[in-house]
Amino acid sequence: MKKRFETSLVSRTYECDSYGHVNHAVFLNYLEVARIEFLKTMGYTLDSLKKENLLMPIVKLEIEYKQQVFAGEELIITVEWIKKKNRSAVFKQMIFNNDKSLLISKAFITWVAVNLQGKAVAIPEKIVEKYEKNYGHIDKNG
């Protein structure tokens, strides 16, 4: 049974634009916060990845905005690893309201495994194994 990582946060007043809702660019920060917390559940931080000569930069991001968010709203942000190739992969991320009855945003994040010199490398199998142990199978034919 596949499951998604979930975390929550509350939108802040300073994230709102002149329309009174959270600015669209702030959603990228929300997605990144969730990815950082997700990696922590597998025992990784930016520093620990660097010690393993690995970085995971984003190379493509597709996002759909479905609903507005206003200051003070609690949000649930999910991360699911949906595709894997040798050196790249895709995370599906969704942002919901606090009871998950309303989808606010959906994004597909493509990243590449690179060494500290910026050269693309194979995604380490131990990262894949940790994910699959905690969250379920990844489509490796992506």
Secondary structure, DSSP 8 states (H G I E B T S, - for coil): ----EEEEEE--GGGB-TTSSB-TTHHHHHHHHHHHHHHHHTT--HHHHHHTT-B--EEEEEEEE-S---TT-EEEEEEEEEEE-SSEEEEEEEEEETTS-SEEEEEEEEEE-B-TTS-B----HHHHHHHHHHH---BTT-
